[in-house]
Amino acid sequence: MIVWRWWMVSILAFWSICLPAPVVAQGTVLRFADLGYGDRTARGIDAVLDYYFPIPLGLQPASDGVLTLRFTHSPLLKPDRSTLSVALNGQSLASIRLTADNAENGQLTVSLPIAGFNGPGLFLQVQFHMRLTDDPCEEVQNPALWVVVSGDSTLRLDVQPVTAGTLANVAALFAPLPLSAPATRLPPTIVLSPPTDPTSLNAAGTVAFAVGRWAALAGQDSVINVAETIPPQTPAIVVAYGALPDGDWGTVRWNGNRYEVDGEPLPVDHGLLALAPITPPRLLVAGATPNALIYAAQALTHALPAASVLAVTQPPPTTVAAAWREGAASFAQLGVEQRQVVGAGEHRIDFAFERPPAWDLRVGATLELHVVTAAGLMPDSSWLSATVNGITIGSQRLRVNSTAIERYRFELPADLLNSDLNGTPLRRIDLQVRLYLDLPNIGCEEVDTTAAWAIIEPTSAWRLPNDPAASDDLGRFPAMLDGERPVRLVLPPQPDLSEVQAGLELGTAIGRWRGLPDLPPPILLTADTLGDDRGGPLAVLGDRNRNPVATALNSTTNLPFVYQPGRSTQATLSVVRSPWQAQARILWIEATDGKGLQLGVRSLRERDLLQVLRGSQAQISSNLDITVVPLTTPLAKPPQTLTPTIEVALLERLPVWQVIGAILFIALLATAILVIRIRWWR
């Protein structure tokens, strides 16, 4: 017996060494419900459920994904004729029969071939064919034809941050990652060399603005750090005026007068952009002259070629097709590509847009969807509907008599897109388009469901006539800083590093929230270099003791100072009238030190805090958590559509005694007139 046990233990030990260990699922497992898709029901003989899972900017699949569908279906379905299929980005991947065994707790696991995929997202379709009988004339809309895909279905994505690339990938290399990302990325550190030189500050302000633009593309809050030297193991953007900072910059060298690439000297008036051949990414923004450095910084606000080193010879051209100019923007200008759905039944497509915060929309705002559909659809039963910010704005029959682009126009309730009930200005437009594609069933014969398709073209457009909103409203930041001239961010004289970081963070916030992309980037400078020209948009950082420009500013209100005792850091945000230019506004961030200034700027760059701001003045305090206290009433009016009033007749508005008094007064006046006329005749 002892020998037998010894042999069993030996065999088990041998197996544990020689046989491979079971594969452990890697990556992040995301529930459909957490991604915005709860339980969804497919009905009818042929139906399709659409899912779209965007891949955040800055992340890329490291391996294939795994989809686990959990579903229930009608127990009356014929198992030999009812199926469920999965397609990813138009490619069919797997199918399963709908049988009695999986009617209550069905599950299908599918491997998703996405390793190396570099698109913006995954378009997943779950396709159903359901039958109750073998009869070719089966009822198409029988209520027993149903399948529910559970919100507990999961998507496992093994994604990793983008760590290498060219200048064309600079946004993906430095953009902030969402909190749900399986890996973390430290915020980029902007290194100024020299630290407080006016030329370095000016270029760094433009670089910070570009970082804010990248955060806008990622849909995340912009975060940066500032340092005098390059930190190890941290993404860094080095703004160098003159001499090249220490580090591995590949073939880039500094010969004492100008930069060299591959041993060839660059003209002294040419700026330089270079990605270091190391990880984490490091970007060099350099120039031997002030103009060359600002040229290099401005190039980051435009698309760059796929190169690791680039010489910049002049300022980038002005964008001529910028979105939202003249109050309109196409889907293409807003970064939305063509979207196609295939299969009979109902489809749902979700879009998210950000609109300029400086607008008050007028009556006459419209959404125009450009749609191409298959010519064989049933025109009487195929339709399209649109929902904006949760409000259904209409539905129309699909015009399917031709394959040309058909335009579907929807009137928008302008007040619902201006502010919410709390008076908070709206910045987002969430659009949901529902399409129902119906195929004819002629002679009770089954048809190819892939013959039902529709395409929403990127030429679809928003047209939003508008008036300028009140520029005193903090909730509309950075509207008070928009203008044809670049906004100037004024730091105290001889700023320390924390004050410089506050100014650069304000630059990223402007880039993050500015709705008009063709406006010039900000200029970061100190109060002693501002000079006498103080017209145009200004943002002043610091109190009257630190920043001499603030001594000429007057608060718009005389409200008492509001604060929370025990809070170690305080800041006040105000929008004040400019004493130097009529009708101009100045954003004043008032704090005693750099930490307070960073706290005030944080309330402008983070979405959750910015949504609390309203009116012309607010107090921000912080210890472990941040508190925002608006000090003035909201300037944006709540939407009239959501705040109905009762129209009362004029007589009902007046008290009874006023009506009786008015009658007596009229009678007395008529009597007096009559007496006077009688005496006059006599």
Secondary structure, 3 states (H helix, E strand, C coil): CHHHHHHHHHHHHHHHHHCCCCCCCCCEEEECHHHCCCCEEEECCEEEEEEEEECCCCEEECCCEEEEEEEEECCCCCCCCCEEEEEECCEEEEEEECCHHHCCCEEEEEEECCCCCCCCEEEEEEEEECCCCCCCCCCCCCCCCEEEECCCCEEEECEEECCCCCHHHHHHHHCCCCCCCCCCCCCCEEEEECCCCHHHHHHHHHHHHHHHHHHHHHCCCCCCEEECCCCCCCCEEEEEECCCCCCCCCCEEECCCCEEECCEECCCCCEEEEECCCCCCEEEEEECCHHHHHHHHHHCCCCCCCCCEEEECCCCCCCCCCCCHHHEEECCCCCCCCEEEECCEEEEEEEEEECCCCEEECCCCEEEEEEEECCCCCCCCCEEEEEECCEEEEEEECCCCCCCCEEEEEECCHHHHCECCCCCECCEEEEEEEEEECCCCHHHCCCCHHHCEEEECCCCEEECCEEECCCCCHHHCCHHHCCCCCCEEEECCCCCHHHHHHHHHHHHHHHHHCCCCCCCCCEEEEHHHHCCCCCCCEEEECCCCCCHHHHHCCCCCCCCCCCCCCCCEEEEEEEEECCCCCCCEEEEEECCCHHHHHHHHHHHHCHHHHCCCCCCEEEEEECCCEEEEECCCCCCCCCHHHCCCCCCCHHHHCCHHHHHHHHHHHHHHHHHHHHHHHHHHC
